[in-house]
């Protein structure tokens, strides 16, 4: 499926500005395809180094500045695909940034726990970083039209937005079972230090059942019979591997606000449903409200990234169990959102919140109006 990714123009705009361009995202979301679509990468002046080939990590792992200059001679663009497979990749990219300043380097990383850790210190101030997600509602609506993609909502809640799943709907279940097995095992379970991969799989299933609810690390640890620190480290790896993400509770240290609570959502709902082996139609499910909430927050996060809005996302709850599904914070301004699958359900901003923060812009999103509001 040839769909122009929303992020393409942003990446292209950052070419040849003296920074390394890093594109992060889970396997098979289209990072390599995106790079190949960039006009700057289509010329013969592009050197493509795919770290899936065993000789590429060997070539780069002990590189020095002179060796890199020799390697990239006569090329203006260097692409390093699956860069997390190269030892000390952060240091390698730092050498490119410092000694090959007339060369544009683009590095992509899948499930990049190792890549992100190695990039943090060496590339401070030397990189532009982008996250690539599965397809978005807006991308698909641009490919067809808003009406058609809105009609696809029940299917998207069940099968998600992975590009191959979207392009081969008749094979969706089989592809999702393959994805949930192969890329989770390959990039997370085999990561060094994971002594009990079966526990991480159990953890993922527990999290899948709890989307839209607050998670308690103590309860997860007790259920899995592992310690809290292991639960926390596994969740961190899963988040950095673009399987899940956390929403933290918004607070300003008011006495009755929950401060340490967090909710966990899945980056792709198809993966979530594959983990619990549930592909029933959305209309027949008792978790459809949770799926819809996860879907809406996913889409807003995608737009935030692709449009470079730089907003922060939270939920809010107090000790009296008053809550707000989503708070979007930007420039110290708040926008509150309630998410309801049923369009007939009423919702308004709770006084428990307005008594603290005053009146804020408020939106009620449901299945009949979501397409107008997910780009807030």
Secondary structure, DSSP 8 states (H G I E B T S, - for coil): -----TTHHHHHHTTTSSSEEEEEE-TTSSHHHHHHHSGGGSSTTEEEEETTSHHHHHHHHT--HHHHHHHTTT-SEEEEETGGGSTTHHHHHHHHHHH-TTSEEEEEEES-HHHHHHHHHHTTTTEEEEE--S--HHHHHHHS-HHHHHHTHHHHHHH---HHHHHTGGGHHHHHHHHHHHHHIIIIITSTT-S-HHHHHHHHHHHHHTTTSB--HHHHHHHHTS-HHHHHHHHHHHHHTTSEEEEEE--SS-TTB--S-EEEEES-HHHHHHHTT----GGG-TTHHHHHHHHHHHHHHHHHHHTT---EEEEEEBTT--EEEEEEEETTEEEEEEE-SSTT------HHHHHHH---EEEEE-TTTHHHHTT-
